[in-house]
């Protein structure tokens, strides 16, 4: 059940902490930083105006948007927070006049992205013990 979720800009410390906790548990913060984080738009779902539970980073590259490091705390997965955040990113990319949006998705999340009209684009690849596929959508 959703508890007063709000989507708003998040500082990089919040983004990095949730990225680490979800995507790279046991690693230090340096492992989750992206060289171009300063250029991105970083959003989070906050519960009760204070507790961040899901994060995503969006990068606009000359009208082609990529979202990266999409992560929801395990204790809050399956409650619709990620869906709300991904929906906002799709709208934001359209508002930026992007022609397409893409991500490198874990194959285990492929059906989530397909629900948003994204399609596989290219072969799978293995990295850090996970299998990834590029998913994209023309806007």
C-alpha positions as CSV (number, residue, x, y, z in Angstrom):
1,X,0.0,0.0,0.0
2,X,1.3,3.5,-0.9
3,X,1.9,5.8,2.0
4,X,1.9,9.4,0.8
5,X,4.5,9.0,-1.9
6,X,6.1,12.1,-3.3
7,X,8.4,12.3,-6.2
8,X,11.0,15.1,-5.9
9,X,14.6,15.9,-6.7
10,X,17.1,14.1,-4.5
11,X,20.6,15.1,-3.5
12,X,23.4,12.9,-4.7
13,X,24.2,11.6,-1.2
14,X,20.6,10.1,-1.0
15,X,20.9,8.7,-4.6
16,X,24.3,7.1,-3.9
17,X,23.1,5.6,-0.6
18,X,20.1,3.8,-2.1
19,X,22.0,2.8,-5.2
20,X,24.6,1.1,-2.9
21,X,22.1,-0.5,-0.6
22,X,20.1,-2.0,-3.5
23,X,22.5,-2.5,-6.4
24,X,25.8,-3.0,-4.7
25,X,25.3,-4.1,-1.1
26,X,28.5,-4.4,0.9
27,X,30.4,-2.0,-1.4
28,X,31.5,1.6,-0.5
29,X,29.8,4.7,-1.9
30,X,32.6,5.2,-4.5
31,X,31.4,2.0,-6.3
32,X,28.0,3.6,-7.2
33,X,29.1,7.0,-8.3
34,X,28.8,7.8,-12.0
35,X,31.4,10.1,-13.6
36,X,28.5,12.2,-15.1
37,X,26.3,12.3,-12.0
38,X,26.6,16.1,-11.9
39,X,24.9,16.3,-15.3
40,X,21.9,14.2,-14.4
41,X,18.4,14.8,-13.1
42,X,18.0,12.7,-9.9
43,X,14.6,11.8,-8.5
44,X,13.4,9.8,-5.6
45,X,10.1,8.7,-4.1
46,X,9.8,9.9,-0.5
47,X,7.4,8.5,2.0
48,X,5.9,10.9,4.5
49,X,8.0,13.6,3.0
50,X,11.3,12.3,4.5
51,X,12.0,8.6,3.8
52,X,13.5,7.9,0.4
53,X,12.6,4.5,-0.9
54,X,13.2,4.5,-4.7
55,X,15.7,6.4,-6.9
56,X,16.5,7.0,-10.5
57,X,18.9,9.2,-12.5
58,X,18.0,10.6,-15.9
59,X,20.6,11.9,-18.4
60,X,19.7,13.8,-21.6
61,X,22.2,13.3,-24.4
62,X,21.1,15.6,-27.3
63,X,17.5,14.5,-27.2
64,X,18.1,10.9,-26.3
65,X,17.5,10.2,-22.6
66,X,19.0,7.4,-20.6
67,X,17.9,6.5,-17.1
68,X,20.4,4.7,-14.9
69,X,20.7,3.1,-11.5
70,X,17.0,2.7,-10.9
71,X,16.6,1.2,-7.5
72,X,14.0,0.6,-4.9
73,X,14.8,-0.5,-1.4
74,X,14.0,-4.2,-1.0
75,X,11.5,-3.7,1.8
76,X,9.5,-1.4,-0.5
77,X,9.6,-3.4,-3.7
78,X,6.3,-4.6,-5.1
79,X,4.4,-1.7,-3.8
80,X,4.2,0.4,-6.9
81,X,6.9,3.0,-6.0
82,X,9.2,2.1,-8.9
83,X,6.3,2.2,-11.3
84,X,5.4,5.7,-10.1
85,X,9.0,6.8,-10.5
86,X,9.4,5.3,-14.0
87,X,6.2,6.9,-15.1
88,X,7.5,10.3,-14.0
89,X,10.8,9.8,-15.9
90,X,8.9,8.9,-19.1
91,X,6.9,12.1,-18.8
92,X,10.0,14.1,-18.0
93,X,11.8,12.8,-21.1
94,X,8.8,13.8,-23.2
95,X,8.9,17.2,-21.6
96,X,12.6,17.5,-22.5
97,X,11.5,16.9,-26.1
98,X,13.6,13.7,-26.2
99,X,13.1,11.4,-29.2
100,X,13.8,8.2,-27.3
101,X,14.6,6.9,-23.9
102,X,16.7,3.8,-23.0
103,X,18.3,1.9,-20.2
104,X,20.6,-1.1,-19.6
105,X,18.1,-3.4,-17.8
106,X,18.6,-6.5,-15.8
107,X,16.8,-9.2,-17.8
108,X,14.9,-10.0,-14.6
109,X,13.2,-6.6,-14.9
110,X,12.4,-6.8,-18.6
111,X,8.7,-7.2,-18.2
112,X,8.5,-4.0,-16.1
113,X,10.0,-2.0,-18.9
114,X,7.9,-3.7,-21.5
115,X,4.8,-2.5,-19.6
116,X,6.1,1.0,-20.3
117,X,6.4,0.3,-24.1
118,X,10.1,-0.3,-24.0
119,X,11.5,-3.0,-26.3
120,X,14.8,-4.9,-26.3
121,X,17.5,-3.4,-28.6
122,X,20.4,-5.6,-29.0
123,X,22.0,-8.7,-27.5
124,X,22.2,-9.5,-23.8
125,X,25.5,-9.1,-21.9
126,X,26.8,-10.4,-18.5
127,X,28.3,-8.0,-16.0
128,X,28.8,-8.2,-12.2
129,X,26.9,-11.5,-12.1
130,X,23.8,-10.2,-13.8
131,X,22.5,-10.4,-17.4
132,X,21.6,-7.1,-19.0
133,X,19.8,-6.0,-22.1
134,X,19.3,-2.6,-23.6
135,X,15.7,-1.5,-23.5
136,X,14.4,1.5,-25.4
137,X,11.3,3.4,-26.4
138,X,10.8,6.0,-29.1
139,X,8.8,8.9,-27.8
